[in-house]
Amino acid sequence: MKNKNLFGSFCGIMTGVCWGVSGVFGQFLFETRGVESFWLVPIRMLSAGIFLLIYGISTDMENTKRLLSNKRDFLQAILTGVCGTMMFQLSFFLAVQNSNAGTATVLQYLCPVITMLYVCLRDRHFPKKLEILCIFLALAGIYLISTHGNPGTLVITPAALFWGVATAFFMFLNTVIPEGIYKRYPSTVVIGWAFLFGGIALCLIFRPWNYSVHIDLAVIISMLFIVLGGSVFAYLFYGNAIKRIGPAKSSLFAASEPVAAALLSIVWLKTSFSLIDVVGFVLIISTLFILSNAKE
């Protein structure tokens, strides 16, 4: 049991590290290669969807095919891919493109607060004291990150703030929309189809083949990690973590994502964060731990 929990914790931490490092590779491409999110995200989603489905077919052919034969589940997978996964991935990389990987990653952790508010509305009950505290902590964190305490000044662009908050909202939708389907299929199957459907939709909308991108070794390595590390391996790690230590603890360990993103962007890309930024980050991330402990 101890080894099982230890490996589950390791998988949870590695999930966050893979996601965080993936965001930094995206920031590298935006800053040094002039890549656009509208080129990067369609390729990432389509490629990751294909890899995940190949894995799904090789390990669980029956469930991978069964989803396609069930009309309701098939439509739910398309809805998840287009309204959840696609918009979540696109808004995240647009937030990175307009700010940096660390800030974008932290802002997406407003998702637990949005989820909590949704549950309160759905179940028609007023937020509890700890939940109200989390709302104030999240708002205070956004305020400090976006203004550095000066209400008359925005220290990040309006686009960065908008897409950062949008990332949290679409992350919430990406959790809620497929809730039922996750109970009937392995997560890898659902995520694989969602990535594929979302990737196809983005390719049809943005036509990445029309973008002029100079492909060199750095771009190839970055895209390989964004696709394989940040999508395929990250979700395989996350699935193993949930299986061994449950979703609540997995989410907590995956909070290594903003730490990995911030540290790597500081060391590699020389991104700077002020003390006020760090305080804002801590306020937002703390809501995840408070809400997780409250559930337990």
C-alpha positions as CSV (number, residue, x, y, z in Angstrom):
1,M,0.0,0.0,0.0
2,K,2.8,2.4,0.9
3,N,4.6,1.8,-2.5
4,K,1.2,2.2,-4.3
5,N,0.7,5.6,-2.6
6,L,4.3,6.7,-3.2
7,F,4.1,5.9,-6.9
8,G,0.7,7.6,-7.1
9,S,2.1,10.7,-5.5
10,F,5.1,10.6,-7.9
11,C,2.7,10.3,-10.9
12,G,0.7,13.3,-9.6
13,I,3.8,15.4,-9.2
14,M,5.0,14.4,-12.7
15,T,1.7,15.3,-14.2
16,G,2.1,18.9,-12.9
17,V,5.8,19.0,-14.0
18,C,4.9,17.8,-17.6
19,W,2.1,20.4,-17.9
20,G,4.2,23.2,-16.4
21,V,7.3,22.5,-18.6
22,S,5.0,22.2,-21.7
23,G,3.8,25.7,-21.0
24,V,7.3,27.0,-20.8
25,F,8.2,25.4,-24.2
26,G,5.2,27.2,-25.6
27,Q,6.5,30.5,-24.2
28,F,9.9,29.7,-25.8
29,L,8.2,29.3,-29.2
30,F,6.2,32.5,-28.8
31,E,9.1,34.6,-27.7
32,T,11.9,33.3,-29.9
33,R,10.3,31.7,-33.0
34,G,7.3,34.0,-33.5
35,V,4.9,31.0,-33.3
36,E,1.2,31.8,-32.9
37,S,-1.2,29.9,-30.6
38,F,-3.5,29.4,-33.6
39,W,-0.7,27.3,-35.2
40,L,0.6,25.5,-32.1
41,V,-2.7,24.4,-30.5
42,P,-4.4,22.7,-33.5
43,I,-1.2,20.7,-34.2
44,R,-0.8,19.8,-30.5
45,M,-4.3,18.6,-30.1
46,L,-4.5,16.7,-33.3
47,S,-1.2,15.0,-32.7
48,A,-1.9,14.2,-29.0
49,G,-5.3,12.8,-29.9
50,I,-3.8,10.5,-32.4
51,F,-1.1,9.3,-30.0
52,L,-3.6,8.8,-27.1
53,L,-6.0,6.8,-29.3
54,I,-3.1,4.6,-30.6
55,Y,-2.3,3.9,-26.9
56,G,-6.0,3.3,-26.2
57,I,-6.4,0.9,-29.2
58,S,-3.3,-1.0,-28.1
59,T,-4.4,-1.4,-24.5
60,D,-8.2,-1.3,-24.7
61,M,-9.6,-1.7,-28.2
62,E,-13.1,-2.6,-27.0
63,N,-13.8,0.7,-25.1
64,T,-12.0,2.8,-27.7
65,K,-14.4,1.5,-30.4
66,R,-17.5,1.3,-28.1
67,L,-17.5,5.0,-27.6
68,L,-18.0,5.6,-31.3
69,S,-20.9,3.1,-31.5
70,N,-22.9,4.8,-28.7
71,K,-24.5,7.9,-30.2
72,R,-25.0,9.6,-26.8
73,D,-21.4,9.0,-25.7
74,F,-20.1,10.0,-29.1
75,L,-21.9,13.3,-29.1
76,Q,-20.7,13.9,-25.5
77,A,-17.1,13.3,-26.6
78,I,-17.5,15.8,-29.4
79,L,-19.0,18.3,-27.0
80,T,-16.1,17.7,-24.6
81,G,-13.6,18.1,-27.3
82,V,-15.0,21.3,-28.8
83,C,-16.5,23.2,-25.8
84,G,-14.1,21.8,-23.2
85,T,-10.7,20.6,-24.2
86,M,-10.3,22.7,-27.3
87,M,-11.2,26.0,-25.6
88,F,-9.2,25.1,-22.5
89,Q,-6.0,24.4,-24.5
90,L,-6.5,27.4,-26.8
91,S,-7.2,29.9,-24.0
92,F,-4.2,28.6,-22.0
93,F,-1.7,29.1,-24.7
94,L,-3.2,32.5,-25.6
95,A,-2.7,33.4,-21.9
96,V,1.0,32.2,-22.2
97,Q,1.5,34.1,-25.4
98,N,0.2,37.3,-23.8
99,S,2.0,36.9,-20.5
100,N,4.2,33.9,-19.5
101,A,3.8,30.3,-18.6
102,G,4.0,30.9,-14.8
103,T,1.2,33.5,-14.7
104,A,-1.0,31.6,-17.1
105,T,-0.6,28.4,-15.1
106,V,-1.5,30.1,-11.8
107,L,-4.6,31.8,-13.2
108,Q,-6.0,28.5,-14.4
109,Y,-6.1,27.4,-10.8
110,L,-9.1,29.7,-10.3
111,C,-10.9,26.6,-11.7
112,P,-11.6,25.0,-8.2
113,V,-13.3,28.2,-7.1
114,I,-15.4,28.3,-10.2
115,T,-16.3,24.7,-9.7
116,M,-17.3,25.4,-6.1
117,L,-19.5,28.3,-7.1
118,Y,-21.2,26.0,-9.7
119,V,-21.9,23.3,-7.1
120,C,-23.4,25.9,-4.8
121,L,-25.7,27.1,-7.6
122,R,-26.6,23.6,-8.7
123,D,-27.3,22.4,-5.2
124,R,-28.9,25.7,-4.2
125,H,-26.9,26.4,-1.1
126,F,-24.9,29.4,0.1
127,P,-21.1,29.0,0.2
128,K,-19.7,27.9,3.5
129,K,-17.2,30.0,5.5
130,L,-14.1,28.3,4.0
131,E,-15.6,28.6,0.5
132,I,-16.2,32.3,1.0
133,L,-12.6,32.6,2.1
134,C,-11.5,30.9,-1.1
135,I,-13.5,33.4,-3.2
136,F,-11.8,36.3,-1.4
137,L,-8.3,34.7,-1.7
138,A,-8.8,34.1,-5.5
139,L,-10.0,37.6,-6.1
140,A,-7.1,39.0,-4.0
141,G,-4.7,36.9,-6.0
142,I,-6.0,38.1,-9.3
143,Y,-5.9,41.7,-8.1
144,L,-2.2,41.4,-7.0
145,I,-1.1,39.6,-10.1
146,S,-2.9,42.1,-12.5
147,T,-2.3,45.4,-10.6
148,H,0.6,44.8,-8.1
149,G,-1.7,46.5,-5.6
150,N,-2.2,49.7,-7.6
151,P,-5.9,49.8,-8.7
152,G,-5.2,52.4,-11.4
153,T,-2.6,50.3,-13.3
154,L,-2.6,46.9,-15.1
155,V,0.8,45.3,-15.0
156,I,-0.3,42.5,-17.3
157,T,-2.1,43.1,-20.6
158,P,-5.9,42.9,-20.6
159,A,-5.6,40.0,-23.1
160,A,-3.4,38.1,-20.6
161,L,-5.9,38.6,-17.8
162,F,-8.9,37.7,-20.0
163,W,-7.4,34.5,-21.4
164,G,-6.0,33.5,-18.0
165,V,-9.4,33.7,-16.4
166,A,-11.0,32.1,-19.5
167,T,-8.6,29.2,-19.1
168,A,-9.9,28.6,-15.6
169,F,-13.5,28.7,-16.9
170,F,-12.9,26.3,-19.8
171,M,-10.9,24.0,-17.5
172,F,-14.1,23.9,-15.4
173,L,-16.2,23.1,-18.5
174,N,-13.6,20.4,-19.5
175,T,-14.2,18.8,-16.1
176,V,-18.0,19.1,-15.9
177,I,-19.1,18.2,-19.5
178,P,-17.5,14.7,-19.6
179,E,-18.4,13.9,-16.0
180,G,-20.8,11.1,-16.9
181,I,-18.7,9.6,-19.7
182,Y,-15.7,9.2,-17.5
183,K,-17.7,6.7,-15.4
184,R,-18.2,4.6,-18.5
185,Y,-14.9,4.7,-20.2
186,P,-11.2,4.9,-19.3
187,S,-9.9,8.5,-19.1
188,T,-7.3,7.9,-21.8
189,V,-10.1,6.9,-24.3
190,V,-12.2,10.0,-23.5
191,I,-9.3,12.4,-23.5
192,G,-7.9,10.9,-26.8
193,W,-11.2,11.4,-28.6
194,A,-11.7,14.8,-27.1
195,F,-8.2,15.9,-28.3
196,L,-8.8,14.5,-31.7
197,F,-12.3,16.1,-32.2
198,G,-11.0,19.4,-30.8
199,G,-7.9,19.3,-33.0
200,I,-9.9,18.6,-36.1
201,A,-12.2,21.6,-35.3
202,L,-9.2,23.9,-34.7
203,C,-7.5,22.8,-37.9
204,L,-10.7,23.6,-39.8
205,I,-11.1,27.0,-38.1
206,F,-7.5,28.3,-38.1
207,R,-5.9,26.3,-40.9
208,P,-2.4,26.0,-39.4
209,W,-0.9,25.0,-42.7
210,N,-1.4,28.6,-43.9
211,Y,1.0,29.9,-41.2
212,S,4.6,30.5,-42.1
213,V,6.7,28.9,-39.4
214,H,10.5,28.3,-39.8
215,I,10.9,24.7,-38.6
216,D,14.3,24.1,-36.9
217,L,15.6,21.6,-34.4
218,A,14.4,23.8,-31.4
219,V,10.9,24.0,-32.8
220,I,10.8,20.2,-33.4
221,I,12.1,19.4,-29.8
222,S,9.7,22.0,-28.3
223,M,6.7,20.6,-30.2
224,L,7.6,17.0,-29.3
225,F,7.6,17.8,-25.7
226,I,4.4,19.9,-25.9
227,V,2.7,17.0,-27.6
228,L,4.2,14.0,-25.9
229,G,5.3,15.4,-22.5
230,G,2.6,17.9,-22.0
231,S,-0.3,15.9,-23.4
232,V,0.3,12.1,-23.7
233,F,2.7,11.4,-20.8
234,A,1.0,14.0,-18.6
235,Y,-2.4,12.4,-18.9
236,L,-1.0,8.9,-18.5
237,F,0.7,10.0,-15.3
238,Y,-2.6,11.6,-14.2
239,G,-4.6,8.5,-14.9
240,N,-2.2,6.4,-12.8
241,A,-2.3,9.0,-10.0
242,I,-6.1,8.9,-9.8
243,K,-6.1,5.1,-9.9
244,R,-3.7,4.9,-6.9
245,I,-4.4,7.9,-4.7
246,G,-7.7,9.3,-5.9
247,P,-8.7,12.5,-7.7
248,A,-8.5,14.9,-4.8
249,K,-4.9,14.0,-3.8
250,S,-3.9,13.8,-7.5
251,S,-5.1,17.4,-8.0
252,L,-3.0,18.5,-5.1
253,F,0.2,16.9,-6.3
254,A,-0.5,18.2,-9.8
255,A,-0.3,21.7,-8.3
256,S,3.5,21.3,-8.9
257,E,2.6,22.7,-12.4
258,P,2.8,26.4,-11.6
259,V,6.0,25.8,-9.6
260,A,7.6,23.9,-12.4
261,A,6.5,26.5,-15.0
262,A,7.7,29.5,-12.9
263,L,11.1,28.0,-12.0
264,L,11.9,26.9,-15.5
265,S,10.8,30.1,-17.1
266,I,13.0,32.1,-14.6
267,V,16.1,29.9,-15.2
268,W,15.7,29.3,-18.9
269,L,13.8,32.3,-20.3
270,K,14.9,34.8,-17.7
271,T,11.2,35.7,-16.9
272,S,11.0,37.9,-13.8
273,F,8.4,37.8,-11.0
274,S,8.1,40.3,-8.2
275,L,7.3,39.5,-4.6
276,I,3.8,40.7,-5.1
277,D,3.4,38.2,-8.0
278,V,4.5,35.4,-5.7
279,V,2.0,36.5,-3.0
280,G,-0.7,36.5,-5.7
281,F,0.3,33.0,-6.9
282,V,0.3,31.7,-3.3
283,L,-3.2,33.1,-2.6
284,I,-4.7,31.5,-5.7
285,I,-3.0,28.1,-5.3
286,S,-3.9,28.0,-1.6
287,T,-7.6,27.8,-2.6
288,L,-6.9,24.4,-4.1
289,F,-5.6,23.0,-0.8
290,I,-8.3,24.6,1.3
291,L,-11.1,23.3,-0.9
292,S,-9.5,19.8,-1.1
293,N,-9.2,19.6,2.7
294,A,-12.7,20.9,3.1
295,K,-14.0,18.0,0.9
296,E,-12.1,15.5,2.9
